[in-house]
Every structure is written in C-alpha cells, then in structure tokens.
Amino acid sequence: MHQVEIATTQQTLLDSPQMTLNMGPQHPSTHGVLRVILKLDGETVIDLDCDVGYLHRGMEKIAENRMYNMIAPYWDRLDYIAAVSNGLVWVETVEQMMGLDVPRRAHYLRTILTELNRIASHLLWLGTHALDIGAVTILLWAFREREEILKIFERQFGARLTCHAWRIGGMPNDAYDDFESDVRQFINNFPNRIDEYETVLNENRIWLSRTVGIGIITGEEAVAIGLSGPSLRGSGVAWDIRKSRPYAAYGEMDFDVPLGENGDTYDRYLVRMEEMRQALRIIRQGIDNLPDGPVNAKVPKLIKPPIGDYYHSIEGPKGEIGCYLVSDGTQQPWRVRVRPPCFINLQALKQMSIGHLVADVVAIIGTLDIVLGEIDR
Amino acid sequence: MLLAFLAPLNFVDSLLLKFFSEQTVNYVIWPFIQVGAVVTITALWVAYATYLERKISAFMQARLGPMRVGPWGLLQPIADGLKLLVKEDFIPESADRWIFFIAPYIAVVAAFIVMAVVPFGPDWAVIADVNIGVLFVLAVSSVGVLALILAGWSSNSKYALLGALRSSAQMVSYEVSMGLAIIGALMFARTLSLSGIVVAQQSDTIWFLLYQPIGFMIFLISGIAENNRAPFDLPEAESELVAGFHTEYSGFRWSLFFMAEYAAMVVVTAVATTLYLGGWYFPFVYRFTEAKGHHNAYVVVSLIVFLAKAGLLLYLYFWLRWTLPRFRYDQLMDLGWKWLLPAALINIVVSAIAIVTLQGLNGSGIHTIKSMSNGLNLTPTGKGIAIGFGVLNLFLTAGILSLINWRSRDFNLKKQRSKIRLVDLPKGKPAVAPVASEQ
C-alpha cells in the first residue's frame, strides 16, 4: 500500500506535465496586444489559443453614428500600417454604391499611393519578422526605406501614419508639385535595397533553417480557413483581387502575381519580397501614364447612398480587406462591417504552430503579418 | 623611446624594496597592484565594449549610435552605469530572495576571476601563471552557468525558468566541444599553462591557428555559444522569452548580468587569442625590444599586441550578432552535438596522427623537430607537414560531418526550399485558380 503511493508520487513527478505559458499581451513579439495562450510540453506547442480584443474600439458601431465623410478617418486606424489601403476600401464602397464617376487621374494616383503603401507595409513586416527571428539589422534597413515612403505621404497627405488619404469621389487635393520626381527617385533606388535584404537573408543558413518547412499550410487548408493576400499566395493559390476584380486603375496595369509552392514561412517571405518588386512595376507604369485632369468627381453636398447593401473589397497589403455597407438612405450608414484580413489570417495560427517550438510560434505570428488594430477594431 | 615613461616602474620597485622585504614586494604588493590594474582595466574594457558594440551596430545599421553624452557619446557607458545604479532594485514578491540576490554576483565573479590566469603579456603582465591555466579557465567559466540557473529558478517566472533551462543545456553541451577543441592545440604546446602556450608559439615562431584551423573554429563557435551571444542568444532571446533568465531583474543587479556577459566575452576572446593567435607574440617585437635590452617596452608592446588581437575577435562577436538571425533551440543542440563534437573528436585524432608522423619522420632521418623543450618546435619541413595536416583536417572534417549529417533536415536546406512562380492572371475573372502544387 505504502509502496504504491510512493510509486504514484514518483510517477507524477517524472511525468512532464503541461505548462501553460501566456504569451502577451505585453510581449515584445506579438505585434501589438495579441495574447496567445500556449500549452507546452517542454518547448513543444501542443495547444494554442488566441485571445484578442485588447485594442477593441468599436469601430463598426462608431461608424453607425457618423456621416459618411466622417467615417473615413476611423478607417485609417484599422490597419494603421496600411492606412492608405484601408481608406481606399471605404471610399470606393461608398462611391460604387452611389455610382459616382471618379476621374481617371484620381484612380491612377490612388493606385500609385496604395502600392507605395503596400511597400511600406511589407517593409515593416520584413523588419519585424526578421527581428522576431533575430536579425536585428534588417529592421533598421527596412525602416530607412519606409521613411522615404512616409516622407512622400507626409508631403501628399500631411500625415505619415494615419494619413486621411481620400475623399469620397476622389482626392482631397491633387498630387504635390514634386510628387512625380519623388516617386521616381524612390522607385529607382528601391530595387537595389530589395537585393540588399535578399543578400542578407535568402541564402542565410540560419534564416533558412528557421523558415523552410515552418508553419506549413496547404492550399486547400488555406482556402478552407479563408486566408487571403500573401499568406494565401504563399501556399500556391492564385488569387489576387487586383487581378480578379480590378479596382482603381489596376485594370490598366501590367503585373505578375508571385506564388509560393510549399506554403511555409520561407515561401511567404519570398512572395512578399516579390510583391514589393511587382508594386514597383505598377508604380512605374502609373507614374509614366499619369493622365491629366481633375481629381474629384461631382459629389452631392449630402452623401446619401441609395437604400440597400453593398460589398466591396480590395487587395490590401495583408490580404482581402472588404467593407460591407448597409444603407437606409440617410446620412449615416445603418450597418458597416469590415472584412478584416488579419483577423481571418490569424485563425491559421493554431493549425500552423501545433507541433512546433515556442520560437517557431513567434516566427509564424510574424509571417502572418498581423496588425492588432485591425483584428480588434 | 617608449622607455621614458616606463622608467617609473623600476623606480617604484626599488622604492618598495626600501620599505619591505623582497618577498613581501614580489608576492604581496606587486600581485595586489596587478589585480587592481587588471580588474580596473577589465571593467573599463567591459564598459567600453558596450559602447563599441553600440557604435559598431549603429555603423552597420546606417545610424549614428550614442552621440549625446560627451564627444561622440564617449561618456555613454558611464551615464548608463550611473543610471542603473540609481534605479530601483525591484525584487518580485514570489522570488526566492537570497538566491535572487546572490545570482548576479556569482555571474560577475565567475567571469572576472578567469582574468587571473590570462597572460596579457610576458613577465609582469600576468597575475598568476598557473601551470594548469587552461583547466582553471574551463572550470571557473563553467561556474557562470550556475548563476544563470539560480537566477532563472529564483525569479519564479516561466520565461525566466525557460531561459535558465535553455542556458544550462546550451552551456553544458558547448563546454564539451570547447574542451575537446583545445586538446589539439595543447598537443603542440605540451603544457597547460597559458603563458607556456604562448611561449611555445613564440619559440616555434608560428601561431597555432595554422596547425589547428578546425580547432580554432570549434573553439570560437562554442565560445560564442557559451557566452550566450547571438546567434546563440537563446537564453535571453528577447523575441521569444522576453529577456530570458534575467526577465525579472532590474537596476544594478541586471547590469551585473550584463557586465558578466561582456566579461565572459572578453575571457573567451583572450583565451582564443592565447591558444590560437599566439597570445602576445608577434613577429619582430622581440628582436626590436627585448633583444636590445628594453624589457618593459617589450612587455608593453606585447600587451598592446594581445589587446589588439582580442579586440579583433571581439569585433567578430559584434559583427555576427548584428548580422545573423537566431538559431532555434533544437538546431542549437544539433549544431553542438552533431557538428561541433564530432569535429572536435576528429581534430584530436588528426592532431595526434600529425604529431606521431612528425616524430616518426624525425626518427627515420628527415629533420622535422627542432626541440621539445618549449612545446613542440618544428623545422620548416615539419611546419609544412603540420600545416598540411591542418588543411587536410579541414576536408576530412567536412567529409565526415556531411556523412554523419546528410540525413538531417538542416543539411540541404537550399534544396528543400521552393522557388516562387510569377503568374500573369487573366484580368477580371473572379475565379480561384486551382491549388497549384504540381508534384
């Protein structure tokens, strides 16, 4: 009897019990205030749960009590890394619902500026992702180039991060005088910089061993979860809203869509790097063919979309960012719903991380490129 | 030239002899002065290593680094030290107070005490020329891991505990290959005394790096790993474990850990310099100073040579840290046990074969060995053969390691990775193209 008791105590001591580790919300590499509850066996992840909502501001509810013009600045605070893209989805939804005819020049400027924003967003992703994996220097290099883009934004919109970029029906003002030369200078310098990053990372053994085969998600699984953007294309699914439902001036642009093969972290890295190159192509075409003319459509004083509902989505840097708008014909929307790319991409975290180590969870959070402002809204 | 300001040394010596007996001066007073000098210089060197690291990293990252405190931010380390001194020394409620108190001191003492046997230069520039110097270094520096474990355990925090577990596993496994890597060099030096090793290289007029390229690499890699420096900084991997074993430490206690880390770096670079880069030995220095009767100048120039060599290795540390990503825990263990340990064992065997061959050739009439009094002194033929063995060892090690590891995941990562494809999708067709894994 006594011996049996001792044996069971030893058994429980020798068993390695699960350890629950709270990663976040104050953790340096959860990209904001994400809380991940990890169940660990040693350092291996056996279960994982995400807790979101630490940054909830009730954007969608606020939007119900604002006029259509007043909602746009709130949209900049969704994915604050890509404020320009977020703003675009809101104004385009309203424009298309009202059937406004936006001038061609405005469309071109929108294309150029959202692509610049895509590069800025991808640069921030690259820096933080590399930082999570331990390569600190890349972060500062990426920020050096992002700074150039933010300077253009500052001159164009008057703000660097949450630049209230668009108005319903066009742009608040035309491109500033040196806009063309500034953008040209950037697109001439930037290809060398991408090569620089790739020299440091592409062939790096440690980088490869940290990314190749980590966080694999197949194309079928990715579609089932609803991934979008580079996270989906990394798994080899050819889906890009710029191609399938062209908006702004993307219908007139010539560009390729990079696709990965294995769906691992390394593939998503390569896809985003290539997307930056393709974005440069689009910007170059846009700036070469920039038409003249007005940048604003004739917009009624009071914006009242017709009664009904409408869904519009664009290809943001993180994936498909969409807006579902229900109008009751008044000056305020009846209901607004955001289709958040990061929130849906985050759902893949569990599937990707189970069986990997704690260090890989950090790499996978990085590769999903989440922004908590948009997840929590 | 140099002698003018070194004359006081002899003057002080004669002055002391007037008041004390010769034994007191030689065995009590001078050692105290040496200890004081070494501790001061090391502490300063550690402080300015942080400054250098920040400047070098800034240089690599296209920024300026510290610029505000003093000219070019030269007083930054002092400002940092003061700031840390006056910060609140916070102890978590659930921490094991006494162990939490003691752990940082163990770390610092373990790192600093090794300086006692490091030969910074000939004659008076070494505190204690212990005849088991190498063993002393290995033994004392492995006490440092104790501090990390105690700190992680007593903090009573999960991140700290994970950091401590990682660090203990890491340091123990890398100490093995570090110890084994040294043996090759010791075979040529035929002594365990660190000064003796330098003298062996001096009388052989060669650096052991040439005989032991593999040994040097293993020593350096495991040294970096043992110091928990990037790319092996897993115990304090800030992106995963917040700050690892010292997550709960703040203020001066935290800065003690920081000092211990840098002091340990200085120790490893110093030992690597001694073992493989000839320590304070540099060609022609002896001929122009000691041979002309300028003894103190000889010591000082040698000291500068030593610091320069160790500084170069220290730069290598910074360079690696700010360039490479971090290893994952299991990859770190793989590297230690599957790559470095076999390589160290191969190195021992090849070095032994080299020495036996040299002796055999010497016996059979080809003159290879000059003398065996100060280590193994070889004739030019013998040196050629020994260097040949070193180069052969490079290929042999590479071959055997690939044989051992060719099945592992990390062996041919470049083939495993995929290439991305660029597709030009048709416009305006809202259809998801088929899932494209063509294999």
Chai-1 contact restraints between the chains, C-beta under 6 A:
chainA,res_idxA,chainB,res_idxB,connection_type,confidence,min_distance_angstrom,max_distance_angstrom,comment,restraint_id
A,L21,B,K158,contact,1.0,0.0,6.0,A-B,restraint_1
A,P28,B,E238,contact,1.0,0.0,6.0,A-B,restraint_2
A,P28,B,S239,contact,1.0,0.0,6.0,A-B,restraint_3
A,S29,B,S239,contact,1.0,0.0,6.0,A-B,restraint_4
A,E43,B,Y329,contact,1.0,0.0,6.0,A-B,restraint_5
A,D132,B,S239,contact,1.0,0.0,6.0,A-B,restraint_6
A,I133,B,P325,contact,1.0,0.0,6.0,A-B,restraint_7
A,G134,B,P325,contact,1.0,0.0,6.0,A-B,restraint_8
A,G134,B,R326,contact,1.0,0.0,6.0,A-B,restraint_9
A,A135,B,P325,contact,1.0,0.0,6.0,A-B,restraint_10
A,T137,B,M60,contact,1.0,0.0,6.0,A-B,restraint_11
A,T137,B,Q61,contact,1.0,0.0,6.0,A-B,restraint_12
A,T137,B,W322,contact,1.0,0.0,6.0,A-B,restraint_13
A,L140,B,Q61,contact,1.0,0.0,6.0,A-B,restraint_14
A,R144,B,A62,contact,1.0,0.0,6.0,A-B,restraint_15
A,I206,B,P231,contact,1.0,0.0,6.0,A-B,restraint_16
A,I206,B,L324,contact,1.0,0.0,6.0,A-B,restraint_17
A,I206,B,P325,contact,1.0,0.0,6.0,A-B,restraint_18
A,I206,B,F327,contact,1.0,0.0,6.0,A-B,restraint_19
A,W207,B,P325,contact,1.0,0.0,6.0,A-B,restraint_20
A,L208,B,L413,contact,1.0,0.0,6.0,A-B,restraint_21
A,S209,B,Q331,contact,1.0,0.0,6.0,A-B,restraint_22
A,S209,B,D410,contact,1.0,0.0,6.0,A-B,restraint_23
A,S209,B,L413,contact,1.0,0.0,6.0,A-B,restraint_24
A,R210,B,P325,contact,1.0,0.0,6.0,A-B,restraint_25
A,V212,B,L413,contact,1.0,0.0,6.0,A-B,restraint_26
A,V212,B,Q416,contact,1.0,0.0,6.0,A-B,restraint_27
A,V212,B,R417,contact,1.0,0.0,6.0,A-B,restraint_28
A,G219,B,V435,contact,1.0,0.0,6.0,A-B,restraint_29
A,E220,B,V435,contact,1.0,0.0,6.0,A-B,restraint_30
A,G236,B,A436,contact,1.0,0.0,6.0,A-B,restraint_31
A,G236,B,S437,contact,1.0,0.0,6.0,A-B,restraint_32
A,V237,B,V435,contact,1.0,0.0,6.0,A-B,restraint_33
A,A238,B,V423,contact,1.0,0.0,6.0,A-B,restraint_34
A,A238,B,L425,contact,1.0,0.0,6.0,A-B,restraint_35
A,A238,B,A433,contact,1.0,0.0,6.0,A-B,restraint_36
A,W239,B,V432,contact,1.0,0.0,6.0,A-B,restraint_37
A,K243,B,L425,contact,1.0,0.0,6.0,A-B,restraint_38
A,K243,B,K427,contact,1.0,0.0,6.0,A-B,restraint_39
A,S244,B,P430,contact,1.0,0.0,6.0,A-B,restraint_40
A,R245,B,P430,contact,1.0,0.0,6.0,A-B,restraint_41
A,P246,B,K427,contact,1.0,0.0,6.0,A-B,restraint_42
A,D256,B,L422,contact,1.0,0.0,6.0,A-B,restraint_43
A,D256,B,D424,contact,1.0,0.0,6.0,A-B,restraint_44
A,V257,B,V423,contact,1.0,0.0,6.0,A-B,restraint_45
A,V257,B,L425,contact,1.0,0.0,6.0,A-B,restraint_46
A,P258,B,I420,contact,1.0,0.0,6.0,A-B,restraint_47
A,P258,B,L422,contact,1.0,0.0,6.0,A-B,restraint_48
A,L259,B,R421,contact,1.0,0.0,6.0,A-B,restraint_49
A,L259,B,V423,contact,1.0,0.0,6.0,A-B,restraint_50
A,G260,B,I420,contact,1.0,0.0,6.0,A-B,restraint_51
A,E261,B,S418,contact,1.0,0.0,6.0,A-B,restraint_52
A,N262,B,S418,contact,1.0,0.0,6.0,A-B,restraint_53
A,Y266,B,R417,contact,1.0,0.0,6.0,A-B,restraint_54
A,D267,B,S418,contact,1.0,0.0,6.0,A-B,restraint_55
A,L270,B,I420,contact,1.0,0.0,6.0,A-B,restraint_56
A,V271,B,I420,contact,1.0,0.0,6.0,A-B,restraint_57
A,E274,B,I420,contact,1.0,0.0,6.0,A-B,restraint_58
A,V358,B,E240,contact,1.0,0.0,6.0,A-B,restraint_59
A,A359,B,E240,contact,1.0,0.0,6.0,A-B,restraint_60
A,A359,B,R328,contact,1.0,0.0,6.0,A-B,restraint_61
A,V362,B,S239,contact,1.0,0.0,6.0,A-B,restraint_62
A,V362,B,E240,contact,1.0,0.0,6.0,A-B,restraint_63
